[in-house]
Amino acid sequence: MTIGIIGEGAIGSYVRAHLSGVSVALVRPARAGPGRVTSAEALPGEVTLMLDCAGHAALAEHGPTILARGIDLVTVSLGALADDALHDRLREAARRGGARLHLASGAIGALDCLAAARVGGLERVTYTGRKPPAGWRGSPAEDALDLDRLDAPATHFEGTARAAALAYPKNANVAAAVALAGAGFDATQVRLIADPEAPGNVHEIAAEGAFGRFDFRIEGRALPDNPRSAALAAMSVVATVLRQRAPVAIG
């Protein structure tokens, strides 16, 4: 397995440090150099797997070409799939190239349970995301709240997973993951909260259906280099690759 990586930010750097076999990076033109290319067309022919660690815009720019070339692609940019047109482009490119787009689970667990529950029918799925104020910088939360002076939890978004994913491209990938695994973008309800006392990035899923009911909560830590990037999101990319390499795998 010859691996390439899109992006060299906090998530990309973590992934590269924890995986062997990463031979090339797809980067912005300003960062071109040895071991780096600036377009999907320039990827070496021996690359069999690409890892998208660069966000929604990078997936939209490079994903269709990568998949059409027959190269499998792992992404944590699940929120980008709230754009139906992009979702369709990626699906068609994968079909045309005989490749697969793998959606890494990102910063949340329980998605396998949610996907199984969908088979029997889901009546309600809600996702609540809670982060310290610094974790919402660079997002629409800055327009709704004074993040520097916040002294109590404050909700800055309530709506569907589709609306959350489109409005918060750097913060709502978890909401998108929950939607894709379960009831879909329009039937999944989302609430986003800035909380100065949050112990980290806190994610909660509640679901009801024919299977019964479950509530799931995880308190995740951010990567040291970026308070907006969940450590578990980076780990999920590594885990996806290791699962593909393993002779026996769960899920």
ABEGO torsion letter per residue (X at the ends): XBBBBBEABAAAAAAAAABBGBABBBBBAAABEBGBBABAAABBAABABBBBAAEAAAAAAAAAAAAAAGBBBBBABAAAAABAAAAAAAAAAAAAAGBBBBBBAEABBGAAAAAAAAAAEBABBBBBBBBBAAAABGBAAAAABBAAABABBBBABBEBAAAAAAABAAAAAAAAAAAAABAEAAABBBBBBBBAABAEBBBBBBBBBAAEBBBBBBBBBBBAABAABBAAAAAAAAAAAAAAABABBBX
